[in-house]
Amino acid sequence: MAEELLEEQSVTLDHFYVFLKNYCYAVVVGNMHSNSYLIGYVKYCLGKNSIWRNNLGYYDRIVNYYSPRKVYDATPWKTYIPCYDSYIPVIPRSSIMKIFNPINRLNEIISSPRDKLEELTANLSSILYLSINRNALGVTGSLLIRIHNPVFSDIDMIVYGWKESLNIIEFINENKDLFPGFTGERLKKWIYSNAESSGLPLSKVEKLYRRWRRGSFMGRDYSIIYNNGVYKHLDTCKAWRTMGHIKVKACLAGGLDALNYPSKSNIDKYYVLKNTKKLRGDIEYVLSFDALYIGKLFDGGWVIISGLLQHDQLEDKYRILVGGREYKGYIEPL
């Protein structure tokens, strides 16, 4: 799959970046797009006195913290997508000047690192290559588009392919000496930041931390995103209708679909705690646009879910959506 990705440049996947005609950079979100636009949002635009820069000048980070409203407001283009029953930020293909492929960029860094951060990224990659094929691993974020600051920027990586994703997760879990994860004040900072954004208690947020998602490597923070690497057209996505808010106690099945964005986990069993609409059938799964919950959705187990109840009228099925602009909700581990 990863080799096909390198050969097929027209396929644009999750966390590719694009350079726009207005000289801004945008992030591609997920693998499902249309012929006329990509789902994504504007993240960096030309500014002043920023820590990010290239030969065009300094870049300000338009989305300086992640929230559905912030991402929505940062992007001038929106369109209604029946798959989510919501207006979603998009990037018109006609506005794109260049597409940045994470795998190609990482290969460039490895072959000729230009600064300390690129050297560190090459070292981290060489360790991760012990568990996977190199054509499955890429770099994203400011490193991908070459506006990174060698002193301050993090290392953001992405893995394409389920087998490769599982291999890296197992490798990091088995090598705590190489990947100790956040500890002490750094862990506290992560917990407090996510408790503030999610509204969950500190003790609950701590249960959501995973070393294979975020940690430190030789003193520098890293994040690793996982993706199945399969492109889909938006036409293949069914229409859903939002019915209202719902709160349930649920047992998640867990599994690989949780690693994609948006994250998904089937619901094996649930008890309705609060609902605004009467259900005619079962709730089949939860879909989350909040990356905080990826680890728990992947592992499975009991949680409290508060989100939007959505209905597939054709097949008469229900799901819960978390992390939407209309209602953020949460997934609380038990």
MIVO-922221 format. One record per residue: residue in three letters; x, y, z of N, C-alpha, C in turn. Coordinates in steps of 0.1 Angstrom, whole numbers, padded with zeros to 4 digits, always signed. Layout:
% MIVO-922221
ALAXYZXYZXYZ...
//
This chain:
% MIVO-922221
MET+0008-0012+0000+0000+0000+0000+0009+0013+0000ALA+0019+0013+0009+0027+0025+0010+0035+0028-0003GLU+0039+0017-0010+0046+0019-0023+0037+0025-0033GLU+0024+0020-0033+0014+0026-0042+0012+0040-0039LEU+0012+0044-0026+0010+0058-0022+0021+0067-0028LEU+0033+0062-0028+0044+0070-0033+0043+0072-0048GLU+0038+0062-0055+0036+0062-0070+0024+0071-0074GLU+0014+0071-0066+0001+0077-0070+0000+0091-0063GLN+0005+0101-0069+0006+0114-0063-0008+0121-0063SER-0017+0116-0071-0031+0122-0071-0039+0118-0059VAL-0035+0108-0052-0041+0104-0040-0036+0112-0028THR-0045+0120-0022-0042+0128-0010-0048+0123+0002LEU-0040+0120+0012-0045+0113+0024-0044+0122+0037ASP-0048+0117+0048-0048+0124+0060-0034+0129+0064HIS-0034+0142+0068-0022+0149+0072-0012+0151+0061PHE-0016+0150+0048-0008+0157+0038-0011+0172+0040TYR-0002+0180+0035-0004+0195+0036-0005+0200+0022VAL-0012+0212+0020-0012+0218+0007-0009+0233+0008PHE-0002+0238-0002+0002+0252-0003-0008+0259-0012LEU-0014+0270-0007-0025+0276-0014-0021+0288-0022LYS-0030+0293-0031-0026+0304-0040-0025+0317-0032ASN-0031+0317-0020-0030+0329-0011-0017+0328-0002TYR-0009+0318-0005+0004+0316+0003+0002+0311+0017CYS-0010+0306+0020-0012+0299+0032-0010+0284+0031TYR-0008+0277+0042-0007+0262+0042-0019+0257+0049ALA-0025+0246+0044-0036+0239+0049-0033+0224+0052VAL-0040+0219+0062-0039+0205+0066-0050+0197+0060VAL-0047+0185+0054-0057+0176+0049-0062+0168+0060VAL-0075+0166+0062-0081+0159+0073-0088+0146+0068GLY-0083+0135+0072-0089+0122+0068-0086+0118+0054ASN-0092+0107+0050-0089+0101+0036-0101+0103+0027MET-0112+0109+0031-0124+0109+0023-0126+0123+0017HIS-0125+0125+0004-0126+0138-0003-0134+0137-0016SER-0136+0148-0022-0143+0148-0035-0134+0153-0046ASN-0139+0152-0058-0132+0157-0070-0129+0172-0070SER-0137+0179-0063-0136+0194-0063-0130+0200-0051TYR-0129+0192-0040-0123+0198-0028-0118+0187-0019LEU-0109+0191-0010-0104+0182+0001-0110+0187+0014ILE-0113+0178+0023-0117+0182+0036-0104+0185+0044GLY-0104+0197+0050-0092+0202+0056-0094+0216+0061TYR-0083+0222+0067-0084+0235+0072-0071+0243+0071VAL-0072+0256+0070-0060+0265+0069-0054+0265+0083LYS-0040+0263+0083-0033+0263+0096-0023+0274+0097TYR-0015+0277+0086-0005+0287+0087-0007+0297+0075CYS-0005+0310+0079-0005+0321+0069+0006+0331+0072LEU+0010+0338+0062+0021+0348+0063+0018+0358+0074GLY+0027+0361+0083+0025+0370+0094+0038+0377+0097LYS+0040+0380+0110+0051+0388+0115+0057+0381+0128ASN+0070+0381+0129+0077+0378+0141+0073+0364+0147SER+0071+0355+0138+0067+0341+0143+0079+0333+0144ILE+0077+0321+0151+0089+0311+0152+0089+0302+0139TRP+0079+0303+0130+0079+0295+0118+0083+0304+0106ARG+0092+0300+0098+0095+0308+0086+0101+0299+0075ASN+0100+0305+0063+0107+0299+0051+0112+0311+0042ASN+0115+0308+0030+0121+0319+0021+0110+0330+0018LEU+0097+0327+0020+0087+0336+0018+0085+0346+0029GLY+0089+0342+0041+0088+0351+0053+0084+0343+0065TYR+0078+0350+0075+0073+0344+0087+0059+0339+0086TYR+0056+0328+0093+0042+0323+0092+0036+0323+0106ASP+0024+0328+0107+0016+0327+0119+0007+0315+0119ARG+0006+0308+0130-0003+0297+0131-0017+0301+0134ILE-0025+0300+0124-0039+0305+0125-0047+0297+0135VAL-0045+0283+0134-0052+0275+0144-0041+0272+0155ASN-0041+0280+0166-0031+0279+0176-0035+0269+0187TYR-0048+0265+0187-0052+0254+0196-0064+0248+0189TYR-0066+0235+0192-0076+0227+0184-0090+0227+0191SER-0099+0232+0184-0113+0231+0188-0122+0231+0175PRO-0133+0225+0175-0141+0225+0163-0144+0239+0158ARG-0147+0249+0167-0150+0262+0163-0138+0269+0157LYS-0126+0267+0164-0114+0274+0159-0110+0269+0145VAL-0111+0256+0143-0108+0250+0129-0118+0255+0119TYR-0131+0256+0123-0141+0261+0114-0139+0275+0110ASP-0136+0284+0119-0135+0298+0117-0122+0301+0109ALA-0112+0293+0110-0099+0295+0103-0099+0294+0088THR-0109+0287+0083-0110+0283+0069-0121+0291+0062PRO-0119+0298+0051-0130+0306+0045-0139+0297+0037TRP-0136+0285+0034-0145+0276+0025-0151+0266+0034LYS-0164+0265+0033-0172+0254+0040-0182+0248+0030THR-0186+0236+0032-0196+0230+0024-0204+0220+0033TYR-0217+0218+0029-0225+0209+0037-0221+0194+0032ILE-0218+0186+0042-0215+0172+0039-0225+0163+0046PRO-0234+0156+0038-0244+0148+0044-0239+0137+0053CYS-0227+0132+0050-0221+0121+0058-0220+0125+0073TYR-0219+0138+0076-0218+0143+0090-0230+0152+0093ASP-0238+0155+0084-0250+0164+0086-0245+0177+0092SER-0234+0183+0085-0228+0195+0091-0221+0202+0080TYR-0219+0215+0081-0211+0223+0073-0196+0221+0078ILE-0187+0217+0068-0174+0213+0072-0164+0222+0064PRO-0153+0226+0071-0142+0233+0063-0136+0224+0052VAL-0134+0230+0041-0128+0223+0029-0118+0232+0022ILE-0110+0226+0014-0100+0233+0006-0103+0230-0009PRO-0108+0240-0016-0111+0238-0030-0098+0233-0038ARG-0099+0223-0046-0087+0219-0054-0082+0230-0063SER-0091+0239-0067-0087+0250-0076-0078+0260-0069SER-0078+0260-0055-0070+0270-0047-0056+0264-0044ILE-0053+0252-0048-0041+0245-0044-0030+0247-0054MET-0018+0251-0049-0006+0252-0058+0003+0240-0057LYS+0004+0234-0045+0013+0223-0043+0008+0214-0032ILE+0010+0201-0034+0007+0191-0023+0019+0185-0018PHE+0020+0184-0004+0032+0179+0003+0029+0165+0008ASN+0037+0155+0003+0035+0141+0007+0044+0138+0019PRO+0039+0134+0030+0047+0131+0042+0058+0121+0040ILE+0056+0110+0032+0066+0100+0030+0078+0105+0022ASN+0074+0113+0012+0085+0118+0003+0094+0128+0011ARG+0087+0136+0020+0095+0146+0027+0104+0139+0038LEU+0099+0129+0044+0108+0122+0054+0120+0116+0047ASN+0118+0110+0035+0129+0105+0028+0140+0116+0025GLU+0135+0128+0022+0144+0139+0019+0152+0142+0032ILE+0145+0143+0043+0152+0146+0056+0162+0136+0059ILE+0159+0123+0057+0169+0112+0061+0181+0113+0052SER+0179+0116+0039+0190+0116+0029+0199+0128+0031SER+0193+0139+0036+0201+0151+0038+0195+0161+0048PRO+0197+0157+0061+0192+0166+0072+0199+0179+0072ARG+0191+0190+0074+0196+0204+0073+0199+0210+0086ASP+0193+0205+0097+0195+0212+0110+0193+0201+0121LYS+0194+0205+0133+0193+0196+0145+0180+0189+0146LEU+0169+0196+0143+0156+0189+0144+0155+0178+0133GLU+0159+0181+0121+0159+0171+0110+0168+0160+0113GLU+0179+0162+0120+0188+0151+0124+0181+0142+0134LEU+0174+0149+0144+0167+0141+0154+0156+0133+0148THR+0149+0139+0138+0138+0132+0131+0143+0120+0123ALA+0155+0122+0117+0161+0110+0110+0165+0099+0120ASN+0170+0103+0132+0173+0093+0142+0161+0086+0147LEU+0150+0093+0149+0138+0087+0154+0133+0077+0143SER+0133+0081+0131+0128+0073+0120+0136+0060+0119SER+0149+0061+0120+0158+0049+0119+0154+0039+0130ILE+0150+0043+0141+0146+0034+0152+0132+0028+0148LEU+0123+0036+0144+0110+0031+0140+0110+0022+0128TYR+0120+0024+0120+0122+0015+0108+0125+0000+0112LEU+0129-0001+0125+0132-0015+0130+0119-0023+0130SER+0108-0017+0130+0095-0024+0131+0086-0023+0118ILE+0090-0014+0109+0081-0013+0097+0090-0010+0085ASN+0083-0011+0073+0089-0007+0060+0090+0008+0060ARG+0101+0014+0055+0102+0028+0055+0092+0035+0046ASN+0086+0028+0036+0077+0035+0028+0063+0036+0034ALA+0062+0033+0047+0049+0035+0054+0050+0047+0064LEU+0061+0053+0066+0063+0063+0076+0066+0077+0069GLY+0059+0087+0075+0061+0101+0070+0062+0111+0081VAL+0065+0123+0077+0066+0134+0087+0056+0144+0083THR+0049+0150+0092+0039+0160+0089+0041+0173+0098GLY+0032+0182+0099+0034+0194+0107+0043+0204+0100SER+0050+0212+0108+0058+0223+0102+0071+0217+0095LEU+0075+0205+0099+0086+0198+0093+0083+0195+0078LEU+0070+0191+0076+0066+0186+0062+0067+0198+0053ILE+0063+0210+0057+0063+0221+0048+0075+0231+0049ARG+0085+0226+0057+0098+0233+0058+0097+0247+0064ILE+0088+0249+0074+0088+0262+0081+0091+0260+0096HIS+0096+0248+0099+0098+0244+0113+0109+0253+0119ASN+0109+0254+0132+0119+0260+0140+0128+0249+0147PRO+0141+0248+0144+0149+0237+0149+0149+0237+0165VAL+0146+0248+0171+0147+0249+0186+0134+0245+0192PHE+0123+0250+0186+0110+0249+0193+0100+0238+0187SER+0102+0235+0175+0092+0226+0168+0092+0212+0173ASP+0081+0206+0173+0080+0191+0177+0082+0183+0164ILE+0083+0170+0167+0084+0160+0156+0070+0154+0154ASP+0064+0156+0143+0050+0151+0140+0051+0140+0129MET+0048+0128+0132+0049+0117+0122+0036+0111+0120ILE+0035+0104+0108+0023+0096+0105+0027+0083+0099VAL+0019+0073+0102+0021+0059+0097+0009+0055+0089TYR+0012+0050+0077+0002+0046+0067+0001+0031+0066GLY-0011+0025+0069-0012+0010+0068-0015+0005+0082TRP-0025-0005+0083-0028-0011+0095-0017-0019+0101LYS-0011-0028+0093-0001-0037+0098+0011-0029+0103GLU+0014-0018+0096+0025-0010+0100+0022-0002+0113SER+0010+0003+0114+0005+0010+0126+0006+0001+0138LEU+0001-0011+0137+0001-0021+0148+0016-0024+0152ASN+0024-0025+0142+0038-0028+0145+0045-0017+0153ILE+0042-0005+0150+0048+0006+0157+0043+0008+0171ILE+0030+0006+0172+0023+0006+0186+0030-0004+0195GLU+0031-0016+0190+0037-0027+0198+0052-0024+0201PHE+0059-0019+0191+0073-0016+0193+0075-0005+0203ILE+0067+0005+0203+0068+0016+0213+0065+0011+0227ASN+0054+0003+0228+0050-0003+0241+0061-0012+0246GLU+0068-0019+0238+0078-0028+0243+0092-0022+0245ASN+0094-0009+0241+0107-0002+0243+0105+0011+0251LYS+0102+0009+0263+0099+0021+0272+0112+0029+0274ASP+0123+0022+0273+0136+0029+0275+0138+0039+0264LEU+0134+0036+0252+0136+0045+0240+0124+0055+0240PHE+0113+0051+0244+0101+0059+0244+0095+0060+0258PRO+0101+0068+0267+0096+0068+0281+0082+0075+0282GLY+0078+0082+0272+0066+0090+0274+0067+0102+0283PHE+0056+0109+0284+0056+0121+0292+0056+0117+0307THR+0064+0124+0315+0065+0122+0329+0066+0135+0336GLY+0064+0135+0350+0066+0147+0358+0058+0159+0353GLU+0064+0170+0352+0057+0183+0348+0052+0183+0334ARG+0059+0175+0325+0054+0175+0311+0041+0167+0310LEU+0040+0157+0318+0027+0149+0318+0016+0157+0324LYS+0020+0164+0335+0010+0173+0342+0005+0184+0332LYS+0014+0190+0325+0010+0200+0315+0000+0194+0305TRP+0003+0182+0300-0006+0176+0290-0019+0173+0296ILE-0020+0168+0308-0032+0165+0315-0040+0177+0317TYR-0034+0188+0322-0042+0200+0325-0047+0206+0313SER-0039+0206+0302-0043+0212+0289-0055+0205+0284ASN-0055+0192+0284-0066+0184+0278-0078+0184+0288ALA-0076+0185+0300-0087+0186+0310-0095+0199+0307GLU-0088+0210+0305-0094+0223+0302-0102+0222+0289SER-0096+0216+0279-0103+0216+0266-0115+0206+0265SER-0114+0195+0273-0124+0185+0272-0135+0186+0283GLY-0131+0193+0294-0140+0194+0305-0140+0182+0314LEU-0132+0172+0312-0131+0160+0320-0122+0162+0332PRO-0124+0154+0343-0116+0155+0355-0101+0151+0351LEU-0092+0156+0359-0078+0153+0356-0075+0138+0357SER-0081+0131+0366-0079+0117+0368-0084+0109+0355LYS-0094+0114+0349-0100+0107+0337-0091+0110+0325VAL-0086+0123+0324-0077+0126+0313-0064+0118+0313GLU-0059+0116+0325-0047+0109+0326-0048+0095+0320LYS-0060+0089+0321-0063+0075+0316-0063+0075+0301LEU-0063+0087+0294-0064+0088+0280-0050+0089+0273TYR-0040+0091+0282-0026+0093+0276-0020+0079+0271ARG-0014+0080+0259-0007+0068+0253+0006+0072+0248ARG+0017+0064+0252+0030+0067+0247+0031+0066+0232TRP+0023+0057+0226+0024+0055+0212+0017+0066+0204ARG+0011+0075+0211+0005+0087+0205+0014+0100+0207ARG+0018+0102+0219+0026+0114+0222+0036+0110+0232GLY+0048+0116+0231+0059+0114+0241+0071+0123+0238SER+0082+0119+0244+0095+0126+0242+0105+0117+0237PHE+0113+0122+0227+0124+0114+0222+0137+0123+0222MET+0146+0119+0231+0159+0126+0233+0156+0141+0236GLY+0146+0143+0244+0143+0156+0249+0133+0165+0241ARG+0129+0159+0229+0120+0166+0220+0106+0159+0220ASP+0095+0167+0221+0082+0161+0220+0080+0155+0206TYR+0073+0144+0205+0068+0138+0193+0054+0134+0194SER+0047+0134+0182+0034+0129+0181+0034+0119+0169ILE+0026+0108+0170+0025+0099+0159+0010+0097+0156ILE+0007+0099+0144-0007+0097+0139-0007+0084+0131TYR-0019+0077+0131-0020+0064+0124-0031+0065+0114ASN-0030+0058+0103-0039+0059+0092-0039+0046+0083ASN-0050+0042+0079-0050+0029+0071-0045+0031+0056GLY-0044+0044+0052-0038+0047+0039-0048+0044+0027VAL-0061+0043+0030-0070+0039+0019-0079+0052+0016TYR-0078+0056+0004-0085+0068-0001-0100+0064-0004LYS-0109+0072+0000-0123+0070-0003-0129+0083-0009HIS-0139+0081-0018-0146+0093-0023-0158+0096-0015LEU-0161+0108-0013-0172+0112-0004-0186+0107-0009ASP-0186+0104-0022-0199+0098-0028-0202+0085-0021THR-0192+0078-0016-0194+0065-0010-0200+0066+0004CYS-0200+0078+0010-0204+0079+0024-0219+0082+0025LYS-0226+0075+0034-0240+0076+0035-0244+0089+0042ALA-0256+0093+0040-0261+0105+0047-0267+0102+0061TRP-0263+0110+0070-0268+0109+0084-0276+0121+0088ARG-0285+0119+0097-0293+0131+0102-0292+0132+0117THR-0289+0144+0122-0287+0146+0136-0301+0147+0143MET-0303+0138+0153-0316+0138+0160-0316+0146+0173GLY-0304+0149+0179-0304+0156+0192-0292+0151+0200HIS-0292+0154+0213-0281+0150+0222-0284+0137+0228ILE-0273+0129+0232-0275+0117+0239-0263+0114+0248LYS-0266+0108+0259-0255+0104+0268-0258+0089+0272VAL-0247+0081+0270-0248+0067+0273-0236+0062+0281LYS-0239+0051+0288-0228+0043+0293-0226+0031+0283ALA-0214+0030+0278-0212+0020+0267-0199+0012+0269CYS-0199+0000+0263-0187-0009+0262-0183-0008+0248LEU-0171-0003+0246-0165-0002+0232-0158-0014+0228ALA-0160-0018+0216-0153-0030+0210-0138-0028+0208GLY-0134-0015+0205-0120-0012+0202-0117-0017+0188GLY-0104-0015+0184-0100-0020+0171-0093-0010+0163LEU-0089-0014+0151-0081-0006+0142-0088+0007+0137ASP-0101+0006+0135-0108+0018+0130-0107+0030+0139ALA-0103+0028+0151-0101+0039+0160-0089+0047+0157LEU-0079+0041+0149-0067+0048+0146-0069+0058+0135ASN-0078+0056+0126-0081+0066+0115-0087+0079+0121TYR-0088+0089+0112-0094+0101+0116-0105+0104+0106PRO-0118+0106+0110-0123+0105+0124-0122+0091+0129SER-0120+0090+0143-0119+0077+0150-0133+0070+0151LYS-0133+0057+0151-0145+0049+0151-0143+0037+0160SER-0153+0034+0168-0153+0021+0176-0168+0016+0177ASN-0170+0004+0174-0183-0002+0175-0187-0003+0190ILE-0200-0003+0193-0205-0003+0206-0211-0017+0209ASP-0205-0025+0218-0210-0038+0220-0222-0038+0229LYS-0223-0029+0239-0234-0029+0249-0235-0014+0254TYR-0247-0010+0257-0249+0004+0262-0261+0005+0270TYR-0261+0015+0278-0273+0019+0286-0275+0034+0284VAL-0287+0038+0280-0290+0052+0278-0292+0059+0291LEU-0284+0070+0293-0285+0078+0305-0293+0090+0303LYS-0293+0096+0291-0300+0108+0288-0302+0109+0273ASN-0314+0112+0268-0317+0112+0254-0329+0121+0251THR-0328+0128+0240-0338+0137+0236-0348+0131+0225LYS-0344+0119+0220-0353+0113+0210-0354+0098+0214LYS-0366+0092+0210-0368+0078+0212-0361+0070+0201LEU-0354+0059+0205-0347+0051+0196-0355+0040+0191ARG-0355+0038+0177-0362+0027+0171-0353+0014+0170GLY-0340+0016+0171-0330+0005+0170-0318+0008+0178ASP-0308+0000+0176-0296+0000+0184-0286+0011+0179ILE-0278+0016+0188-0267+0025+0185-0255+0016+0181GLU-0250+0017+0169-0240+0007+0164-0225+0011+0168TYR-0222+0025+0167-0209+0029+0169-0208+0043+0173VAL-0196+0047+0178-0193+0061+0181-0182+0066+0171LEU-0184+0078+0166-0175+0084+0156-0169+0097+0163SER-0156+0098+0164-0150+0110+0171-0141+0118+0163PHE-0143+0131+0163-0134+0140+0156-0123+0146+0166ASP-0123+0141+0178-0114+0146+0189-0103+0135+0191ALA-0091+0139+0187-0080+0129+0187-0076+0125+0202LEU-0081+0132+0212-0078+0129+0226-0082+0115+0229TYR-0093+0110+0222-0099+0097+0226-0094+0085+0218ILE-0085+0088+0209-0081+0077+0200-0076+0064+0207GLY-0068+0066+0218-0062+0055+0225-0073+0047+0232LYS-0083+0053+0238-0094+0046+0245-0103+0039+0234LEU-0106+0046+0223-0114+0039+0213-0107+0027+0207PHE-0094+0028+0206-0086+0017+0201-0086+0005+0211ASP-0084+0008+0224-0083-0002+0234-0097-0009+0237GLY-0107+0000+0236-0120-0005+0240-0123-0005+0255GLY-0135-0009+0259-0138-0010+0274-0149+0000+0277TRP-0153+0001+0289-0164+0009+0294-0161+0024+0294VAL-0171+0032+0289-0169+0047+0289-0183+0053+0291ILE-0183+0066+0294-0195+0074+0293-0193+0083+0280ILE-0203+0082+0271-0202+0090+0259-0214+0101+0259SER-0210+0113+0256-0219+0124+0254-0217+0130+0241GLY-0227+0130+0232-0225+0134+0219-0238+0137+0211LEU-0237+0138+0198-0249+0139+0190-0254+0126+0185LEU-0267+0123+0187-0273+0111+0182-0276+0113+0167GLN-0271+0104+0158-0273+0106+0144-0280+0093+0139HIS-0288+0095+0128-0296+0084+0123-0294+0082+0108ASP-0291+0070+0104-0290+0066+0090-0304+0061+0086GLN-0312+0070+0079-0326+0067+0076-0327+0055+0066LEU-0318+0053+0057-0319+0043+0047-0318+0029+0053GLU-0309+0027+0063-0307+0014+0069-0312+0014+0084ASP-0318+0026+0088-0324+0027+0101-0314+0023+0112LYS-0302+0029+0112-0292+0027+0121-0288+0040+0128TYR-0283+0039+0141-0279+0050+0149-0264+0050+0152ARG-0258+0062+0154-0244+0063+0159-0244+0076+0167ILE-0233+0077+0175-0230+0089+0183-0218+0096+0177LEU-0219+0109+0174-0208+0117+0169-0203+0126+0181VAL-0190+0126+0183-0183+0134+0193-0173+0143+0186GLY-0172+0155+0192-0162+0164+0187-0167+0173+0175GLY-0180+0174+0173-0185+0182+0162-0186+0197+0166ARG-0188+0205+0156-0189+0220+0159-0202+0223+0166GLU-0212+0216+0163-0225+0219+0169-0226+0215+0184TYR-0219+0204+0187-0219+0199+0201-0206+0191+0203LYS-0197+0195+0211-0184+0188+0212-0186+0175+0219GLY-0192+0174+0231-0194+0162+0238-0181+0157+0244TYR-0180+0144+0248-0168+0138+0254-0170+0123+0255ILE-0158+0117+0257-0158+0102+0260-0150+0100+0272GLU-0157+0097+0283-0150+0096+0296-0147+0081+0300PRO-0134+0078+0301-0131+0064+0305-0136+0060+0319LEU-0140+0048+0321-0144+0043+0334-0135+0033+0340
//
